[in-house]
Structures are given as C-alpha cells and as structure tokens.
Amino acid sequence: MQLMTTKSKKKGANGGSTIALNKKAQHDYFIEERYEAGVALEGWEVKSMREGRIQIKESYVIVQNAEAFLVGCHISPLLTASAHTHPNPMRSRKLLLHRRELTKLIGLVERKGYTLVPTAMYWSKGRAKLEIGLAKGKKQHDKRTTEKDRDWQRDKQRILKHG
C-alpha cells in the first residue's frame, strides 16, 4: 500500500492554484485596477514557493528606472538548499510586465495617493504570477464603512436564509 500526501490546491478566480494572498491589501486600500505580472525567481525560490513558504503581507511594488520590483516579499529557503547558493529571503525581485503596461503604471503611480500593492501570488501554466493592484489608501472612516457594509451583508444573508 502506497501512501500519497498531496497539498490541496485552492483554485482562485485567477485560474491557477493560489500560493499566497494579501488580505490586508483589501482592508487598507481601494483596489481600482488589477494587473498580472511575472516574477523573476531563482531556483530555490520556486521550490520554496511550491512548499508554501512565502509571505507577501508586508510587501509592496516600486517602480525605478522604468522597471517594477517586488520589495519586502519573504521567501523562506528550504533546509535542503544547495550549499553553493547563499539564499537571501528578502531580496528585491523584478516584475515582468509588458512595456505599455509599465508605462501606464508609471503614469498612474506618479499621481497623488496611488501605489502598487501585491494582492495575490498564484501558479499559471507552471509559472509563478503576481497579481498587483493599483491602489489608493483608505482613511480610518473608510475602513469602518467597509466593515459596516460587510456586516450588514452578512446579517442580510442570515435573515434571508432563516426567514
């Protein structure tokens, strides 16, 4: 008898299996547009991501020299990593975007109050993709309003269900 251990793959709205989600982004920002970007990774990072050892909660995207970079993303190296590599879990990773998308994002980010935040990381056709959102920061009263609306929707569903 052969025992097989598999991790359950969560299918998201973006089609692939989800690696990491940034739920804090929805709470702290109004996400106006979403873009899909590839990520330039090293081999040990891909292996660690397959094990689910990634955290994008405190990460953000910066644009410099007409290139986009993911900063603050933590990918923990595996214990079985090769001895000839020296993994840096917090290194900046280049985002792979089309030139026209990048120029559009540069123009939008330079406007007042806009930033780029990673919202999700997932597999698409065997490649790691990062969903980034063009976001505007929420004020404290906006966060309370969002929470109040979410509670009302939950209560409304409960009332409709029980009659």
VEXDREN-2710 file (C-alpha; in Angstrom, 1 decimal):
% VEXDREN-2710
k/r/px/py/pz
1/MET/0.0/0.0/0.0
2/GLN/1.5/3.3/-1.1
3/LEU/0.7/6.5/0.9
4/MET/0.4/9.7/-1.1
5/THR/0.5/13.1/0.5
6/THR/-0.7/15.9/-1.6
7/LYS/-1.5/19.5/-0.7
8/SER/-4.9/20.7/-1.7
9/LYS/-4.7/23.3/-4.4
10/LYS/-7.0/26.3/-4.0
11/LYS/-8.5/27.4/-7.3
12/GLY/-8.9/31.1/-7.3
13/ALA/-10.7/33.5/-9.6
14/ASN/-7.4/33.9/-11.5
15/GLY/-7.5/30.3/-12.7
16/GLY/-4.3/28.9/-11.2
17/SER/-3.7/27.5/-7.7
18/THR/-3.1/30.1/-5.1
19/ILE/0.3/30.4/-3.5
20/ALA/-0.2/33.4/-1.2
21/LEU/-2.9/36.0/-0.6
22/ASN/-2.6/39.5/0.8
23/LYS/-5.9/40.1/2.6
24/LYS/-4.6/43.1/4.3
25/ALA/-4.4/45.0/0.9
26/GLN/-8.2/44.9/0.6
27/HIS/-8.5/46.3/4.1
28/ASP/-6.0/49.1/3.8
29/TYR/-6.6/50.2/0.1
30/PHE/-9.2/50.8/-2.5
31/ILE/-8.1/48.5/-5.3
32/GLU/-9.0/50.2/-8.6
33/GLU/-7.3/48.1/-11.2
34/ARG/-5.5/44.7/-11.2
35/TYR/-2.6/43.6/-13.3
36/GLU/-0.9/40.2/-13.8
37/ALA/2.9/40.2/-13.7
38/GLY/5.5/37.5/-14.0
39/VAL/8.3/37.3/-11.3
40/ALA/12.0/36.7/-12.0
41/LEU/12.9/34.0/-9.5
42/GLU/15.8/31.8/-8.6
43/GLY/15.5/28.0/-8.5
44/TRP/15.5/27.7/-4.7
45/GLU/12.7/30.3/-4.5
46/VAL/10.5/28.3/-6.8
47/LYS/11.0/25.2/-4.7
48/SER/10.2/27.1/-1.5
49/MET/7.0/28.6/-3.1
50/ARG/5.9/25.1/-4.0
51/GLU/6.1/24.2/-0.3
52/GLY/4.1/27.4/0.5
53/ARG/6.9/29.2/2.3
54/ILE/6.1/32.7/1.1
55/GLN/4.7/35.8/2.7
56/ILE/3.5/38.9/0.8
57/LYS/1.6/40.6/3.5
58/GLU/4.2/43.4/4.1
59/SER/5.4/43.7/0.6
60/TYR/4.9/46.4/-2.0
61/VAL/5.9/47.3/-5.6
62/ILE/8.2/50.1/-6.5
63/VAL/9.0/51.5/-10.0
64/GLN/12.5/52.7/-10.7
65/ASN/14.5/53.1/-14.0
66/ALA/11.3/52.1/-15.9
67/GLU/11.3/48.7/-14.2
68/ALA/9.0/47.3/-11.5
69/PHE/10.3/45.5/-8.4
70/LEU/8.6/43.5/-5.6
71/VAL/10.1/44.6/-2.3
72/GLY/9.5/43.1/1.1
73/CYS/8.4/39.7/0.0
74/HIS/9.8/37.0/2.2
75/ILE/10.5/33.6/0.7
76/SER/12.0/31.2/3.4
77/PRO/14.7/29.0/2.0
78/LEU/14.4/25.2/2.4
79/LEU/16.7/23.4/4.7
80/THR/17.8/21.2/1.9
81/ALA/19.0/24.1/-0.2
82/SER/22.3/23.6/-2.1
83/ALA/25.5/24.6/-0.4
84/HIS/26.8/26.6/-3.3
85/THR/24.0/29.1/-3.2
86/HIS/23.5/31.8/-0.5
87/PRO/19.8/32.5/-0.4
88/ASN/18.6/36.0/0.5
89/PRO/14.9/35.6/1.6
90/MET/14.2/39.4/1.4
91/ARG/15.8/40.3/-1.9
92/SER/14.0/42.6/-4.4
93/ARG/12.5/40.6/-7.3
94/LYS/12.0/42.0/-10.7
95/LEU/8.4/42.0/-12.1
96/LEU/7.9/41.1/-15.7
97/LEU/5.4/43.4/-17.4
98/HIS/4.7/44.5/-21.0
99/ARG/6.2/47.9/-21.8
100/ARG/2.8/49.5/-22.4
101/GLU/1.5/48.2/-19.1
102/LEU/4.6/49.5/-17.3
103/THR/4.4/53.0/-18.8
104/LYS/0.7/53.2/-17.9
105/LEU/1.5/52.2/-14.3
106/ILE/4.3/54.7/-14.1
107/GLY/1.9/57.4/-15.1
108/LEU/-0.8/56.3/-12.7
109/VAL/1.6/55.8/-9.7
110/GLU/3.0/59.3/-10.0
111/ARG/-0.4/60.8/-9.4
112/LYS/-1.2/61.7/-5.8
113/GLY/-2.2/58.9/-3.5
114/TYR/-1.7/55.9/-5.8
115/THR/0.5/52.9/-5.1
116/LEU/1.0/49.4/-6.3
117/VAL/0.4/46.6/-3.9
118/PRO/0.6/42.8/-4.4
119/THR/-2.8/41.2/-3.8
120/ALA/-2.1/37.5/-4.7
121/MET/0.5/35.1/-6.0
122/TYR/-0.5/32.0/-7.9
123/TRP/0.6/29.4/-10.5
124/SER/-0.4/29.9/-14.1
125/LYS/0.7/27.2/-16.6
126/GLY/3.6/26.2/-14.3
127/ARG/4.8/29.8/-13.9
128/ALA/4.5/32.0/-10.8
129/LYS/2.4/35.1/-11.4
130/LEU/1.8/38.0/-9.1
131/GLU/-1.4/40.0/-9.2
132/ILE/-0.7/43.6/-8.4
133/GLY/-3.4/46.2/-7.8
134/LEU/-3.4/49.9/-8.4
135/ALA/-4.5/51.2/-5.0
136/LYS/-5.5/54.3/-3.2
137/GLY/-5.1/54.3/0.6
138/LYS/-8.2/54.2/2.8
139/LYS/-8.8/56.6/5.7
140/GLN/-9.9/55.2/9.0
141/HIS/-13.6/56.2/8.4
142/ASP/-13.5/54.4/5.1
143/LYS/-12.3/51.2/6.8
144/ARG/-15.2/51.5/9.3
145/THR/-17.7/52.0/6.5
146/THR/-16.4/48.9/4.6
147/GLU/-16.6/46.8/7.8
148/LYS/-20.2/48.1/8.5
149/ASP/-21.3/47.2/4.9
150/ARG/-19.7/43.7/5.2
151/ASP/-21.5/43.1/8.5
152/TRP/-24.8/44.3/7.0
153/GLN/-24.4/41.9/4.0
154/ARG/-23.7/39.0/6.4
155/ASP/-26.8/39.9/8.5
156/LYS/-29.0/40.3/5.4
157/GLN/-27.9/36.8/4.2
158/ARG/-28.7/35.3/7.6
159/ILE/-32.1/36.9/7.7
160/LEU/-33.0/35.8/4.2
161/LYS/-31.8/32.2/5.0
162/HIS/-33.8/31.8/8.2
163/GLY/-36.8/33.9/7.0
END
